[in-house]
Amino acid sequence: MTAYTQTRWDLADLYPAADSPELEATFTQLRDQVQAFAALRPQLTESITTADFLALIRKLEAIDYQASRLGGFAHLQFAGDTQNQKAVALLGRVEQFLAGLMNETLFFSLWWKGVSDQTAERLMAESGDYRYWLEEMRHFKPHTLTEPEEKIINIKDVTGISALTHLYDAITNRYVFKMEVDGEVREMTRGELMVYARHADPDLRAKAYQQLYQVYGDDAALLGQIYQYVVRDWRSENVELRHHAEPISARNLGNDIPDAVVNTLLEVARKNVTLFQRFFRLKARLLGVERLRRYDIYAPVTQAEKQYPFGQAAELVLDAYHKFDPKVEALARRVFEQNHLDGEVRKGKRGGAFCATPLQDVTPWVLLNYQGRADDVETMAHELGHAVHSMLAAHHSIFTAHSCLPLAETASTFGEMLLVDRMLAEETDPAVRRDIIFRQLDGAYGTIQRQSFFAMFERQAHDLIQNDAAVDEISEAYLQNLCDQFGDAVELSDEFKYEWVSIPHFYHTPFYVYAYAFGQLLVLALYQQYKREGESFKPRYFKILSTGGSEAPVRLLADAGIDIYKAEFWQGGFDVLADLVDQLEKM
């Protein structure tokens, strides 16, 4: 058994170093490839042969592959140290360069969206793995501008919206949080601070949140102003120029999830608000308090604070994956073996966790800020699930390997559930076992209800900003959003009105968040199938993962017997959670 340790990742499978000749050569190589591709523009006519059309796509695919290698390296290096000025400079250079390349190849997608339906069908009929990518591109036809306009937007984004989100990262990742613990004032990163949000000591929980939102609150006017510009940019482009029905519709089309499906999901979440209020009342009783404070949402219900060394956590996750299927474990283990996982906690490093797959045929990279808690182990299982998903779809083109955001949460959430079952099977301490089950519901709240209400808030915030709302008004709207979630089950403190400026997804990827709720509820349904069917379930599950982004989500899930248009499907996930609350009430 290999004893894995907490190390920084190695990016050498992309480039040996930021100043390597190989990286520099990519700039020249891409310029030459784009120039050769642009020279073939005259071939794009209604009478183009399928052979010539596919040859053009393969040339574009080669360009995209090299561009993803370059962009992936720059973004991963920046994530590893957001305060490294050389990393910041390289990221800016790469983004500017790639925007220019995008403009030079833009003519292909514009031509494709404009060809007749007859020509499109003729060419797609023999396009193989590229078919869905081509089909999805044509969905954007009503929202596509002229070539000069599209080029202006691409150039503007680099020094506009992208620059704003990088500025947000640079500001917030340099924050230092100070809190007194055991009579000593400690300086911490956000990740280190939020360990205390799940601490058994209620005073430490309160202090952690108070310190978090004091620091963010001090900059709320600045961070809120950045968000206002993000929102205005999003509306200007996607509603006013591209004529999407509403701001969220642009994200939905990118996910190829109909507006009606997302509306149904969020409406079902709103209707089930009392389920989690019931859970919070149960937790309050077990904690011996009349009512939970918002500080106590993730409080452990026992004094069990079991720590998991990094190596033990890795083997727990890998063993859980092995028990499901050895090939899943083997894929996840590759991330460790190839040193593609950065688990250290250090200043300047991007907070949170993510999995990135710059190249579909190279093992993904995983970023964690691992601190030994049970939920850190679950985060490891989650992000490695993303990596497994990517590797199972690695046989696709770079255009079709990545699934849409909602389906991208399938393997990650499924992996967490495998781990929880594994931990419960091994754990003999009743207090720890009960804590594990409670964390399942804590996680379900954080992934489903919290994220759904985030999406509802985003909708409201975009409307408020369109109507010239000030940052303080947005903060009050967010506080009301929390009141709607918690009702009288949870006591709210005023500083939580600043929570919204601490949510990076609002800035980086507007309306991303409902993907978490979508994925969790989908996996609850899939996991129930697995528990019922055992081995016969696996082919259906692996088909969903290995399809990647080569099929429309609605069609792919329909093949698995899932109708995401129906409220009953989404309600089924909440019913599973209601059964868990029933079990806890009887323990």
C-alpha positions as CSV (number, residue, x, y, z in Angstrom):
1,M,0.0,0.0,0.0
2,T,1.4,3.4,-1.0
3,A,1.5,6.0,1.7
4,Y,0.4,9.2,-0.2
5,T,1.5,12.5,1.2
6,Q,0.3,16.0,1.0
7,T,2.4,17.7,-1.7
8,R,2.1,20.3,-4.4
9,W,1.1,19.2,-7.8
10,D,3.4,18.7,-10.8
11,L,2.4,20.5,-14.0
12,A,5.2,18.9,-16.1
13,D,2.7,16.9,-18.1
14,L,1.6,20.2,-19.6
15,Y,5.0,22.0,-19.6
16,P,8.3,21.6,-17.7
17,A,8.1,25.1,-16.4
18,A,6.6,28.6,-17.0
19,D,9.8,29.7,-18.7
20,S,10.4,26.5,-20.7
21,P,11.3,26.6,-24.4
22,E,8.4,24.1,-24.9
23,L,5.8,26.6,-23.6
24,E,7.3,29.5,-25.6
25,A,7.3,27.3,-28.7
26,T,3.5,26.7,-28.3
27,F,2.8,30.4,-29.0
28,T,4.6,30.1,-32.4
29,Q,3.1,26.7,-33.2
30,L,-0.4,28.0,-32.5
31,R,0.1,31.1,-34.7
32,D,1.2,28.8,-37.6
33,Q,-1.7,26.4,-37.1
34,V,-4.2,29.3,-37.0
35,Q,-2.7,30.9,-40.1
36,A,-2.9,27.5,-42.0
37,F,-6.5,27.0,-40.8
38,A,-7.6,30.5,-41.8
39,A,-6.2,29.9,-45.3
40,L,-8.8,27.2,-45.8
41,R,-11.7,29.6,-45.2
42,P,-12.7,29.7,-48.9
43,Q,-13.7,26.0,-48.6
44,L,-16.6,26.8,-46.4
45,T,-19.5,26.8,-48.8
46,E,-22.8,25.0,-48.9
47,S,-21.3,22.5,-51.4
48,I,-18.3,21.5,-49.2
49,T,-17.6,17.8,-49.1
50,T,-17.9,15.8,-45.9
51,A,-14.2,14.8,-46.2
52,D,-13.1,18.5,-46.5
53,F,-15.4,19.5,-43.7
54,L,-14.0,16.8,-41.3
55,A,-10.5,17.8,-42.3
56,L,-11.2,21.3,-41.3
57,I,-12.6,20.2,-37.9
58,R,-9.6,18.1,-37.2
59,K,-7.3,21.1,-37.8
60,L,-9.5,23.2,-35.5
61,E,-9.3,20.4,-32.9
62,A,-5.5,20.4,-33.0
63,I,-5.6,24.2,-32.4
64,D,-8.0,23.8,-29.5
65,Y,-5.9,21.0,-28.0
66,Q,-2.7,23.2,-27.9
67,A,-4.7,26.2,-26.7
68,S,-6.1,24.2,-23.8
69,R,-2.6,23.0,-22.9
70,L,-1.4,26.5,-22.7
71,G,-4.4,28.0,-21.0
72,G,-4.6,25.0,-18.5
73,F,-1.0,25.5,-17.4
74,A,-1.4,29.2,-16.9
75,H,-4.6,28.8,-14.8
76,L,-3.3,25.9,-12.7
77,Q,-0.1,27.8,-12.0
78,F,-2.1,30.8,-10.9
79,A,-4.4,28.7,-8.7
80,G,-1.3,27.3,-6.9
81,D,-0.2,30.8,-6.0
82,T,-2.5,33.7,-6.8
83,Q,0.1,36.2,-5.4
84,N,2.9,35.1,-7.7
85,Q,3.4,38.0,-10.0
86,K,5.0,35.9,-12.7
87,A,2.0,33.6,-12.7
88,V,-0.3,36.6,-12.9
89,A,1.6,38.0,-15.8
90,L,1.7,34.7,-17.7
91,L,-2.1,34.2,-17.2
92,G,-2.8,37.7,-18.6
93,R,-0.5,37.1,-21.6
94,V,-2.0,33.7,-22.3
95,E,-5.6,35.0,-22.1
96,Q,-4.8,37.9,-24.4
97,F,-3.1,35.6,-26.9
98,L,-5.9,33.0,-26.9
99,A,-8.6,35.6,-27.3
100,G,-6.7,36.7,-30.5
101,L,-6.6,33.1,-31.7
102,M,-10.3,32.7,-31.0
103,N,-11.0,35.7,-33.2
104,E,-9.0,34.3,-36.1
105,T,-10.8,31.0,-36.0
106,L,-14.2,32.5,-35.3
107,F,-15.3,32.4,-38.9
108,F,-15.8,28.6,-38.7
109,S,-18.4,28.6,-36.0
110,L,-20.2,31.6,-37.5
111,W,-20.3,29.9,-40.9
112,W,-21.6,26.7,-39.4
113,K,-24.4,28.4,-37.6
114,G,-25.4,30.1,-40.8
115,V,-25.5,27.2,-43.2
116,S,-28.8,25.8,-44.3
117,D,-30.5,23.0,-42.3
118,Q,-30.1,20.7,-45.3
119,T,-26.4,21.2,-45.5
120,A,-26.0,20.9,-41.7
121,E,-27.9,17.6,-41.7
122,R,-25.8,16.3,-44.6
123,L,-22.5,17.1,-42.9
124,M,-23.6,16.0,-39.4
125,A,-24.8,12.6,-40.7
126,E,-21.2,11.5,-41.1
127,S,-19.5,13.5,-38.4
128,G,-19.2,10.8,-35.9
129,D,-18.1,12.0,-32.4
130,Y,-18.3,15.6,-33.5
131,R,-22.1,15.4,-34.2
132,Y,-23.4,16.7,-30.9
133,W,-20.8,19.4,-30.7
134,L,-22.0,20.6,-34.1
135,E,-25.6,20.2,-33.2
136,E,-25.2,22.2,-29.9
137,M,-23.3,25.0,-31.7
138,R,-26.3,25.6,-34.0
139,H,-28.5,26.0,-30.9
140,F,-26.7,29.4,-30.4
141,K,-27.6,30.6,-33.9
142,P,-30.4,33.0,-32.7
143,H,-28.0,34.5,-30.2
144,T,-24.9,34.9,-32.4
145,L,-23.7,38.4,-33.6
146,T,-21.8,39.4,-36.6
147,E,-18.1,38.4,-36.9
148,P,-16.8,41.9,-36.1
149,E,-19.1,42.1,-33.1
150,E,-18.0,38.7,-31.8
151,K,-14.4,39.7,-32.2
152,I,-14.9,42.8,-30.2
153,I,-16.5,40.9,-27.3
154,N,-13.6,38.4,-27.3
155,I,-11.1,41.1,-27.0
156,K,-13.1,43.1,-24.5
157,D,-13.5,40.1,-22.2
158,V,-9.8,39.7,-21.6
159,T,-9.2,43.2,-20.2
160,G,-12.8,43.5,-19.0
161,I,-14.8,40.8,-17.3
162,S,-11.8,38.3,-17.0
163,A,-9.7,41.0,-15.5
164,L,-12.4,41.8,-13.0
165,T,-12.7,38.2,-11.8
166,H,-8.9,37.9,-11.6
167,L,-8.9,41.0,-9.5
168,Y,-11.6,39.5,-7.2
169,D,-9.4,36.4,-6.8
170,A,-6.3,38.5,-6.1
171,I,-8.1,40.5,-3.4
172,T,-9.8,37.7,-1.6
173,N,-7.0,35.1,-1.8
174,R,-4.7,37.5,0.1
175,Y,-7.1,37.9,3.0
176,V,-5.6,36.9,6.4
177,F,-8.1,35.9,9.1
178,K,-7.2,36.3,12.8
179,M,-9.0,34.4,15.6
180,E,-8.1,33.6,19.2
181,V,-7.9,29.8,19.8
182,D,-6.8,28.4,23.2
183,G,-5.7,31.8,24.3
184,E,-3.5,32.5,21.2
185,V,-4.4,34.7,18.3
186,R,-3.7,32.8,15.1
187,E,-3.5,34.0,11.5
188,M,-5.3,31.7,9.0
189,T,-6.3,31.2,5.5
190,R,-10.1,31.0,4.8
191,G,-9.8,27.2,4.6
192,E,-8.1,27.0,8.0
193,L,-10.6,29.4,9.5
194,M,-13.6,27.5,8.3
195,V,-12.4,24.3,10.1
196,Y,-13.9,26.1,13.1
197,A,-17.3,26.5,11.4
198,R,-17.7,22.7,12.1
199,H,-16.1,22.7,15.5
200,A,-17.8,21.3,18.6
201,D,-17.3,24.5,20.5
202,P,-20.2,26.9,19.7
203,D,-18.1,30.0,20.6
204,L,-15.4,29.1,18.1
205,R,-18.1,28.5,15.5
206,A,-19.5,31.9,16.1
207,K,-16.0,33.6,16.1
208,A,-15.1,31.9,12.8
209,Y,-18.1,33.2,11.0
210,Q,-17.8,36.6,12.6
211,Q,-14.2,36.9,11.5
212,L,-14.9,35.7,8.0
213,Y,-17.7,38.2,7.3
214,Q,-16.0,41.0,9.1
215,V,-13.1,40.7,6.6
216,Y,-15.4,40.3,3.6
217,G,-17.8,42.9,5.0
218,D,-15.0,45.5,5.3
219,D,-14.5,45.1,1.5
220,A,-18.2,44.6,0.7
221,A,-18.5,47.9,-1.1
222,L,-15.5,47.1,-3.3
223,L,-16.4,43.4,-3.9
224,G,-20.0,44.4,-4.4
225,Q,-19.0,46.9,-7.0
226,I,-17.0,44.3,-8.9
227,Y,-20.1,42.0,-8.8
228,Q,-22.3,44.9,-10.2
229,Y,-20.0,45.2,-13.1
230,V,-20.0,41.4,-13.7
231,V,-23.8,41.4,-13.7
232,R,-24.0,44.4,-16.0
233,D,-21.6,42.8,-18.4
234,W,-23.5,39.6,-18.4
235,R,-26.8,41.3,-19.1
236,S,-25.4,43.6,-21.7
237,E,-24.0,40.7,-23.7
238,N,-26.4,37.9,-23.1
239,V,-29.8,39.7,-22.8
240,E,-29.4,43.0,-24.7
241,L,-27.0,41.9,-27.5
242,R,-27.7,38.1,-27.8
243,H,-31.4,38.3,-26.8
244,H,-31.6,35.5,-24.3
245,A,-35.0,35.5,-22.6
246,E,-33.4,36.2,-19.2
247,P,-29.9,36.2,-17.7
248,I,-30.0,32.6,-16.5
249,S,-31.1,31.4,-20.0
250,A,-27.6,32.0,-21.4
251,R,-26.2,29.5,-18.8
252,N,-29.0,27.0,-19.5
253,L,-28.3,27.0,-23.2
254,G,-24.6,26.5,-22.5
255,N,-25.6,23.5,-20.4
256,D,-28.2,22.4,-23.0
257,I,-30.7,22.2,-20.2
258,P,-34.1,23.8,-21.1
259,D,-35.3,26.8,-19.0
260,A,-38.4,24.8,-18.1
261,V,-36.3,22.1,-16.4
262,V,-34.3,24.6,-14.4
263,N,-37.5,26.4,-13.3
264,T,-39.0,23.1,-12.2
265,L,-35.9,22.1,-10.2
266,L,-35.8,25.4,-8.4
267,E,-39.6,25.4,-7.7
268,V,-39.4,21.9,-6.2
269,A,-36.5,23.1,-4.0
270,R,-38.6,26.1,-2.8
271,K,-41.5,23.8,-2.0
272,N,-39.3,21.5,0.1
273,V,-37.9,24.3,2.2
274,T,-39.6,22.9,5.3
275,L,-37.7,19.6,5.0
276,F,-34.4,21.2,6.0
277,Q,-36.0,23.4,8.5
278,R,-37.2,20.2,10.1
279,F,-33.7,18.8,10.0
280,F,-32.3,22.0,11.7
281,R,-34.9,21.7,14.5
282,L,-33.8,18.1,15.0
283,K,-30.2,19.2,15.2
284,A,-31.1,21.9,17.7
285,R,-32.7,19.4,20.0
286,L,-29.6,17.1,19.8
287,L,-27.3,20.1,20.5
288,G,-29.5,21.0,23.5
289,V,-30.5,24.4,22.3
290,E,-33.9,26.0,21.6
291,R,-33.0,27.1,18.1
292,L,-29.9,26.8,15.9
293,R,-27.9,29.9,15.1
294,R,-26.7,30.2,11.5
295,Y,-23.3,29.6,13.1
296,D,-24.4,26.1,14.0
297,I,-25.7,24.9,10.7
298,Y,-22.7,22.5,10.3
299,A,-22.1,21.8,13.9
300,P,-21.2,18.2,14.8
301,V,-24.0,16.6,16.9
302,T,-21.4,14.7,19.0
303,Q,-18.0,15.5,20.4
304,A,-16.4,13.1,17.9
305,E,-13.7,15.0,16.0
306,K,-11.9,12.1,14.4
307,Q,-8.9,13.2,12.3
308,Y,-7.9,11.5,9.1
309,P,-4.2,11.8,8.0
310,F,-3.9,12.5,4.3
311,G,-2.6,9.0,3.4
312,Q,-5.4,7.3,5.3
313,A,-7.9,9.5,3.6
314,A,-6.5,8.6,0.2
315,E,-6.8,4.9,0.9
316,L,-10.3,5.2,2.3
317,V,-11.4,6.9,-0.9
318,L,-9.6,4.5,-3.1
319,D,-10.9,1.5,-1.2
320,A,-14.5,2.9,-1.5
321,Y,-14.0,3.2,-5.2
322,H,-12.5,-0.3,-5.5
323,K,-15.4,-1.8,-3.7
324,F,-17.7,-0.3,-6.4
325,D,-15.5,-1.2,-9.3
326,P,-11.7,-1.8,-9.5
327,K,-11.4,0.2,-12.7
328,V,-12.8,3.3,-10.9
329,E,-10.2,2.9,-8.2
330,A,-7.4,2.5,-10.8
331,L,-8.4,5.7,-12.5
332,A,-8.5,7.7,-9.3
333,R,-5.2,6.3,-8.2
334,R,-3.6,7.7,-11.3
335,V,-4.1,11.2,-9.9
336,F,-1.9,10.4,-6.9
337,E,0.6,8.3,-8.8
338,Q,1.3,11.1,-11.4
339,N,1.4,13.8,-8.7
340,H,-1.5,15.7,-10.1
341,L,-3.0,16.5,-6.7
342,D,-2.1,19.6,-4.7
343,G,-3.4,19.0,-1.2
344,E,-1.3,21.6,0.8
345,V,-2.8,24.5,2.7
346,R,-0.7,27.6,2.1
347,K,-1.1,31.3,1.8
348,G,-1.9,32.7,-1.6
349,K,-3.2,29.3,-2.9
350,R,-6.7,29.4,-4.3
351,G,-9.2,28.3,-1.6
352,G,-11.7,25.5,-1.9
353,A,-11.2,22.6,-4.2
354,F,-11.6,21.7,-7.9
355,C,-10.7,19.3,-10.6
356,A,-9.3,20.6,-13.9
357,T,-9.0,18.6,-17.1
358,P,-7.2,20.8,-19.6
359,L,-6.5,17.9,-22.0
360,Q,-8.9,15.0,-22.2
361,D,-6.2,12.4,-22.8
362,V,-4.0,13.5,-19.8
363,T,-4.8,12.7,-16.2
364,P,-6.7,15.6,-14.6
365,W,-5.4,17.8,-11.8
366,V,-7.1,18.1,-8.4
367,L,-6.7,21.0,-6.0
368,L,-7.6,20.5,-2.3
369,N,-6.9,22.4,0.9
370,Y,-6.8,19.2,3.0
371,Q,-6.9,19.6,6.8
372,G,-7.8,16.1,8.0
373,R,-11.5,16.5,8.8
374,A,-14.1,14.0,7.7
375,D,-15.6,16.5,5.3
376,D,-12.1,17.0,3.8
377,V,-12.1,13.3,3.0
378,E,-15.5,13.6,1.4
379,T,-14.2,16.6,-0.7
380,M,-11.3,14.4,-1.8
381,A,-13.8,11.7,-3.0
382,H,-15.8,14.4,-4.7
383,E,-12.9,15.9,-6.7
384,L,-11.5,12.5,-7.6
385,G,-14.9,11.6,-8.9
386,H,-14.6,14.5,-11.3
387,A,-11.3,13.1,-12.4
388,V,-12.7,9.6,-12.9
389,H,-15.5,11.1,-15.0
390,S,-13.0,12.9,-17.2
391,M,-10.9,9.8,-17.7
392,L,-13.8,7.6,-18.6
393,A,-14.7,10.1,-21.4
394,A,-11.1,10.5,-22.5
395,H,-11.7,8.7,-25.8
396,H,-13.8,11.6,-27.1
397,S,-12.7,14.6,-29.0
398,I,-11.6,17.6,-26.9
399,F,-14.9,19.1,-28.2
400,T,-17.1,16.4,-26.8
401,A,-15.2,15.0,-23.8
402,H,-16.5,17.5,-21.2
403,S,-20.0,17.0,-20.0
404,C,-22.3,19.9,-19.3
405,L,-22.1,21.5,-15.8
406,P,-25.1,19.7,-14.2
407,L,-24.0,16.2,-15.5
408,A,-20.4,17.0,-14.5
409,E,-21.5,16.6,-10.8
410,T,-22.6,13.0,-11.3
411,A,-19.5,11.0,-10.7
412,S,-18.2,13.4,-8.0
413,T,-21.4,13.2,-5.9
414,F,-21.7,9.5,-6.5
415,G,-18.1,9.1,-5.2
416,E,-19.0,10.9,-2.0
417,M,-21.9,8.5,-1.4
418,L,-19.6,5.5,-2.0
419,L,-17.2,6.9,0.6
420,V,-19.9,7.5,3.2
421,D,-21.1,3.9,2.8
422,R,-17.4,2.8,3.2
423,M,-16.9,4.9,6.3
424,L,-20.1,3.6,7.9
425,A,-19.1,0.0,7.2
426,E,-15.8,0.4,9.0
427,E,-16.7,2.8,11.8
428,T,-17.7,1.2,15.1
429,D,-18.0,4.3,17.3
430,P,-21.7,5.1,17.5
431,A,-21.0,8.8,18.0
432,V,-18.9,8.9,14.9
433,R,-21.4,6.9,12.9
434,R,-24.2,9.3,13.8
435,D,-22.0,12.2,12.9
436,I,-21.4,10.7,9.5
437,I,-25.1,10.4,8.9
438,F,-25.7,13.9,10.0
439,R,-23.0,15.1,7.7
440,Q,-24.8,13.5,4.8
441,L,-27.7,15.7,5.5
442,D,-25.5,18.7,6.1
443,G,-23.9,18.0,2.7
444,A,-27.3,17.6,1.1
445,Y,-28.3,21.0,2.5
446,G,-25.1,22.6,1.2
447,T,-25.4,21.0,-2.2
448,I,-29.1,21.1,-2.9
449,Q,-31.0,23.7,-0.9
450,R,-28.2,26.2,-0.3
451,Q,-27.2,26.1,-4.0
452,S,-30.8,26.3,-5.2
453,F,-31.4,29.4,-3.1
454,F,-28.1,30.8,-4.4
455,A,-29.5,30.5,-7.9
456,M,-32.7,32.2,-6.8
457,F,-30.7,35.0,-5.2
458,E,-28.6,35.4,-8.4
459,R,-31.8,35.8,-10.4
460,Q,-33.0,38.5,-8.0
461,A,-29.6,40.2,-7.8
462,H,-29.4,40.5,-11.6
463,D,-32.8,42.1,-11.6
464,L,-31.9,44.4,-8.7
465,I,-28.7,45.6,-10.4
466,Q,-30.5,46.2,-13.6
467,N,-32.7,48.5,-11.6
468,D,-29.6,50.3,-10.1
469,A,-29.7,48.7,-6.7
470,A,-26.9,49.7,-4.3
471,V,-24.6,47.1,-2.7
472,D,-26.4,47.5,0.6
473,E,-29.7,46.7,-1.1
474,I,-28.3,43.6,-2.6
475,S,-27.0,42.6,0.9
476,E,-30.5,43.1,2.4
477,A,-32.0,41.0,-0.4
478,Y,-29.5,38.2,0.4
479,L,-30.4,38.3,4.1
480,Q,-34.0,37.9,3.1
481,N,-33.1,35.0,0.9
482,L,-31.6,33.3,4.0
483,C,-34.7,34.1,6.0
484,D,-36.8,32.4,3.4
485,Q,-34.6,29.3,3.6
486,F,-34.5,29.0,7.4
487,G,-37.8,30.4,8.5
488,D,-38.0,30.3,12.3
489,A,-35.8,27.2,12.5
490,V,-32.5,29.1,12.4
491,E,-31.5,32.4,14.1
492,L,-29.7,34.7,11.7
493,S,-27.1,37.3,12.6
494,D,-26.7,40.5,10.6
495,E,-23.2,39.8,9.3
496,F,-24.5,37.0,7.1
497,K,-25.8,39.6,4.7
498,Y,-22.2,39.8,3.4
499,E,-22.0,36.1,2.6
500,W,-22.8,36.7,-1.0
501,V,-19.6,38.6,-1.7
502,S,-17.6,35.6,-0.5
503,I,-19.1,33.2,-3.1
504,P,-16.6,33.0,-6.1
505,H,-19.1,31.2,-8.4
506,F,-21.2,34.3,-8.5
507,Y,-18.3,36.2,-10.0
508,H,-16.6,33.5,-12.1
509,T,-19.5,31.6,-13.6
510,P,-22.9,33.3,-13.2
511,F,-25.7,30.7,-12.6
512,Y,-23.3,27.8,-12.2
513,V,-24.7,26.9,-8.8
514,Y,-27.9,25.1,-9.7
515,A,-25.6,22.4,-11.3
516,Y,-24.8,21.2,-7.8
517,A,-28.5,20.7,-6.9
518,F,-29.1,19.1,-10.3
519,G,-26.2,16.7,-9.8
520,Q,-27.0,15.8,-6.2
521,L,-30.7,15.0,-6.9
522,L,-29.8,13.1,-10.0
523,V,-27.2,11.0,-8.1
524,L,-29.7,10.3,-5.3
525,A,-31.9,8.7,-7.9
526,L,-29.0,6.8,-9.5
527,Y,-27.7,5.6,-6.1
528,Q,-31.0,4.2,-5.2
529,Q,-30.9,2.3,-8.5
530,Y,-27.5,1.0,-7.6
531,K,-28.5,-0.2,-4.2
532,R,-31.5,-2.0,-5.7
533,E,-29.8,-3.5,-8.8
534,G,-26.2,-4.0,-7.9
535,E,-24.0,-5.1,-10.8
536,S,-26.7,-4.7,-13.4
537,F,-26.7,-0.9,-12.7
538,K,-23.1,-0.3,-13.6
539,P,-23.3,-0.4,-17.4
540,R,-26.0,2.2,-17.4
541,Y,-23.9,4.4,-15.0
542,F,-20.7,4.0,-16.9
543,K,-22.5,4.9,-20.1
544,I,-23.6,8.2,-18.6
545,L,-20.0,9.0,-17.5
546,S,-18.2,7.7,-20.7
547,T,-20.6,9.7,-22.9
548,G,-19.0,12.9,-21.6
549,G,-20.3,15.8,-23.7
550,S,-21.1,13.8,-26.8
551,E,-24.9,13.6,-26.3
552,A,-27.7,16.0,-25.2
553,P,-28.3,15.7,-21.4
554,V,-32.1,15.3,-21.8
555,R,-31.6,12.4,-24.3
556,L,-28.8,10.7,-22.3
557,L,-30.8,10.7,-19.1
558,A,-34.0,9.6,-20.9
559,D,-32.1,6.6,-22.1
560,A,-31.4,5.9,-18.4
561,G,-35.1,6.1,-17.6
562,I,-35.0,9.6,-16.1
563,D,-37.4,12.4,-17.2
564,I,-35.9,15.7,-15.9
565,Y,-38.9,17.7,-17.1
566,K,-41.1,16.1,-14.3
567,A,-41.4,17.6,-10.9
568,E,-41.9,14.1,-9.6
569,F,-38.3,13.2,-10.5
570,W,-36.8,16.0,-8.5
571,Q,-39.2,15.4,-5.6
572,G,-38.0,11.9,-5.5
573,G,-34.6,13.1,-4.4
574,F,-36.1,15.2,-1.6
575,D,-38.1,12.1,-0.5
576,V,-34.9,10.2,-0.1
577,L,-33.6,13.0,2.2
578,A,-36.9,13.0,4.1
579,D,-36.4,9.3,4.8
580,L,-32.9,10.1,6.2
581,V,-34.4,12.7,8.6
582,D,-37.0,10.1,9.7
583,Q,-34.2,7.7,10.5
584,L,-32.3,10.3,12.5
585,E,-35.4,11.2,14.5
586,K,-35.7,7.5,15.5
587,M,-32.1,7.1,16.5
